[in-house]
Amino acid sequence: MGAGAGSYEPVDRPVVAVEPSAVMIAQRPGDAAPCVQAAAEHLPFADGAFDAATALLTVHHWSDWRAGLDELIRVAPRRQLVFTWAADAQSHYWFIDEYLPFVTEFDDAYPTAPEIAAALPGSRIIGLPVPADCSDGFFAAYWKRPEAYLDPGVRATISTFALGILDAGRVDDGLARLAADLDSGAWQERHADLLEADELDVGYRLVVAGA
């Protein structure tokens, strides 16, 4: 669910992708899995149609996340997997804490990993540290590459920026301060420990339910 352009889809098993956005569907490559345009809250599939259902970095975009999770259970009762984050952990991520603290104003609207786990019977939560060379482009993928956040192309791939929900002036101010700190070496001095790390827990969590 929330398959987007297909970046997370396995190629070694049959997959049916579900994506509500026609714009995202149009970006799927020709050899991607077949895609159905639908919302998580109303999946057009029979009960028990699938062996497993996944929702990766998408639950916070749903209009009714509890209804969406109920649908995942309905169409794939044996196994559900949700990739999300712990808002309380991400609020301490250096980019938010030092440059964009107002981002946390939106946290209350998003389900937490424990809330998601509670809605998926028998689930467990697994922490997922992000490697320094992470090839994906989600929000905290650049924890060791701060200069990437100054690139408009990079920010365009991060939903936090791309959706236009943040005040542009406050974002520009934060980015200007980041640029200044990088130029002066203040960021490098403040985060010398990060420059030595190979991975970092920035709050991403995997909620796994079922066998």
C-alpha positions as CSV (number, residue, x, y, z in Angstrom):
1,M,0.0,0.0,0.0
2,G,1.3,3.5,-0.9
3,A,3.6,1.9,-3.4
4,G,4.5,5.2,-5.1
5,A,7.0,4.7,-8.0
6,G,7.8,1.1,-6.8
7,S,11.1,1.7,-5.0
8,Y,10.4,-0.8,-2.2
9,E,8.8,-3.6,-4.2
10,P,10.5,-7.1,-4.1
11,V,11.3,-8.6,-7.5
12,D,11.4,-12.2,-6.4
13,R,7.7,-12.8,-5.8
14,P,4.3,-11.8,-7.2
15,V,3.3,-8.3,-6.1
16,V,0.3,-6.1,-6.5
17,A,1.0,-2.5,-5.9
18,V,-1.7,0.0,-4.6
19,E,-1.2,3.7,-4.9
20,P,-3.8,6.5,-4.7
21,S,-1.9,9.1,-6.7
22,A,-2.1,9.1,-10.5
23,V,1.1,11.3,-10.5
24,M,3.0,8.6,-8.7
25,I,1.6,5.8,-10.8
26,A,2.8,7.6,-13.9
27,Q,6.3,7.5,-12.6
28,R,6.4,3.7,-12.2
29,P,8.8,2.0,-14.6
30,G,7.5,-0.3,-17.3
31,D,8.7,-3.4,-15.6
32,A,7.2,-2.6,-12.2
33,A,4.5,-4.7,-10.6
34,P,0.9,-4.1,-11.7
35,C,-0.6,-1.2,-9.8
36,V,-4.2,-0.5,-8.7
37,Q,-5.2,3.1,-8.0
38,A,-6.9,3.0,-4.6
39,A,-6.7,4.3,-1.0
40,A,-5.6,2.2,2.0
41,E,-9.0,2.8,3.7
42,H,-10.9,1.1,0.8
43,L,-8.8,-1.7,-0.7
44,P,-10.6,-3.3,-3.8
45,F,-9.6,-6.9,-2.9
46,A,-11.3,-9.9,-1.4
47,D,-10.8,-11.0,2.2
48,G,-7.5,-13.0,2.5
49,A,-6.5,-12.2,-1.0
50,F,-2.8,-11.9,-0.2
51,D,-0.1,-13.7,1.8
52,A,1.3,-10.4,3.2
53,A,0.6,-6.7,3.1
54,T,3.2,-3.9,3.4
55,A,2.9,-0.2,4.1
56,L,6.2,1.6,3.9
57,L,6.5,5.2,4.9
58,T,2.9,5.8,4.0
59,V,0.6,5.5,7.0
60,H,1.1,9.1,8.0
61,H,-0.4,10.1,4.7
62,W,-3.7,8.2,5.2
63,S,-6.9,10.1,6.1
64,D,-7.8,7.3,8.5
65,W,-4.8,5.2,9.5
66,R,-6.8,2.9,11.7
67,A,-9.2,2.0,8.9
68,G,-6.3,1.5,6.6
69,L,-4.6,-0.9,9.0
70,D,-7.9,-2.8,9.4
71,E,-7.9,-3.2,5.6
72,L,-4.4,-4.5,5.6
73,I,-5.5,-7.1,8.1
74,R,-8.6,-8.0,6.1
75,V,-6.8,-8.6,2.8
76,A,-3.7,-10.2,4.3
77,P,-4.7,-11.6,7.7
78,R,-1.5,-13.8,8.0
79,R,1.1,-11.1,7.9
80,Q,1.3,-7.3,7.8
81,L,4.4,-5.1,7.8
82,V,4.5,-1.3,8.4
83,F,7.6,0.9,8.0
84,T,7.2,4.0,10.0
85,W,9.0,6.1,12.6
86,A,9.0,7.1,16.3
87,A,8.1,10.8,16.4
88,D,9.7,11.2,19.8
89,A,13.0,9.9,18.5
90,Q,12.9,12.0,15.3
91,S,12.3,15.2,17.3
92,H,15.8,14.8,18.6
93,Y,17.3,14.4,15.2
94,W,19.8,17.1,14.7
95,F,18.2,18.6,11.5
96,I,14.9,19.0,13.3
97,D,16.3,19.9,16.7
98,E,18.7,22.6,15.5
99,Y,17.3,23.9,12.3
100,L,13.6,23.0,11.8
101,P,12.1,22.6,15.3
102,F,8.6,23.6,14.1
103,V,8.4,20.3,12.2
104,T,7.4,18.6,15.4
105,E,4.2,20.7,15.4
106,F,2.8,18.0,13.1
107,D,3.8,15.0,15.2
108,D,0.4,14.8,17.0
109,A,-1.4,14.2,13.7
110,Y,0.7,11.1,13.0
111,P,0.3,7.6,14.5
112,T,3.3,6.5,16.6
113,A,4.9,3.1,16.2
114,P,3.3,1.8,19.4
115,E,-0.1,2.9,18.2
116,I,0.4,1.1,15.0
117,A,1.6,-2.0,16.8
118,A,-1.5,-1.9,19.0
119,A,-3.7,-1.9,16.0
120,L,-2.0,-4.9,14.5
121,P,-2.6,-7.9,16.8
122,G,0.5,-9.9,17.8
123,S,2.9,-7.4,16.3
124,R,6.4,-6.5,17.4
125,I,8.5,-3.3,16.8
126,I,12.0,-3.5,15.3
127,G,14.4,-0.6,15.3
128,L,16.0,0.2,11.9
129,P,19.2,2.2,12.1
130,V,20.0,4.1,8.9
131,P,23.3,3.4,7.3
132,A,25.5,6.4,6.5
133,D,25.4,5.6,2.7
134,C,21.7,5.0,2.6
135,S,20.6,5.2,-1.0
136,D,17.0,6.1,-0.3
137,G,15.9,9.6,0.0
138,F,13.6,9.7,3.0
139,F,13.8,12.5,5.6
140,A,16.7,11.4,7.8
141,A,18.6,9.4,5.2
142,Y,21.2,12.2,5.0
143,W,22.1,12.3,8.7
144,K,25.8,12.1,7.8
145,R,25.5,14.2,4.6
146,P,24.0,17.5,5.8
147,E,24.9,19.3,2.7
148,A,22.3,17.2,0.8
149,Y,19.5,19.1,2.6
150,L,20.6,22.3,0.8
151,D,19.8,20.7,-2.6
152,P,16.3,21.6,-3.8
153,G,16.3,18.3,-5.8
154,V,16.9,16.3,-2.7
155,R,14.2,18.1,-0.7
156,A,11.7,17.6,-3.6
157,T,11.9,13.8,-2.9
158,I,11.1,14.2,0.8
159,S,7.4,14.4,1.4
160,T,7.9,16.7,4.5
161,F,9.1,19.4,2.0
162,A,7.3,18.3,-1.2
163,L,3.8,18.4,0.2
164,G,4.1,22.2,1.0
165,I,2.8,21.9,4.5
166,L,5.8,23.7,6.0
167,D,6.1,27.5,6.2
168,A,8.6,28.3,3.4
169,G,10.1,31.3,5.3
170,R,10.9,29.2,8.3
171,V,12.4,26.4,6.1
172,D,14.5,29.0,4.3
173,D,15.8,30.4,7.6
174,G,16.7,26.9,8.9
175,L,18.5,26.0,5.7
176,A,20.4,29.3,5.7
177,R,21.6,28.6,9.2
178,L,22.6,25.1,8.2
179,A,24.6,26.4,5.2
180,A,26.3,28.9,7.5
181,D,27.2,26.3,10.0
182,L,28.6,24.0,7.3
183,D,30.7,26.9,5.8
184,S,32.1,27.8,9.2
185,G,32.7,24.2,10.4
186,A,30.4,24.6,13.3
187,W,28.2,21.7,12.2
188,Q,31.2,19.4,11.8
189,E,32.6,20.4,15.2
190,R,29.2,19.9,16.9
191,H,28.6,16.5,15.3
192,A,32.1,15.1,15.2
193,D,30.7,11.8,16.6
194,L,28.4,11.4,13.6
195,L,31.3,11.7,11.2
196,E,32.8,8.6,12.8
197,A,29.5,6.6,12.8
198,D,28.5,4.0,10.2
199,E,24.8,4.0,11.1
200,L,22.4,5.9,13.3
201,D,19.0,5.3,15.0
202,V,16.9,8.3,13.9
203,G,13.6,6.8,14.9
204,Y,12.6,4.5,12.0
205,R,10.7,1.5,13.0
206,L,9.4,-1.7,11.4
207,V,6.1,-3.0,12.8
208,V,5.7,-6.7,11.9
209,A,2.6,-8.7,12.6
210,G,1.8,-12.3,11.8
211,A,3.7,-15.4,11.1
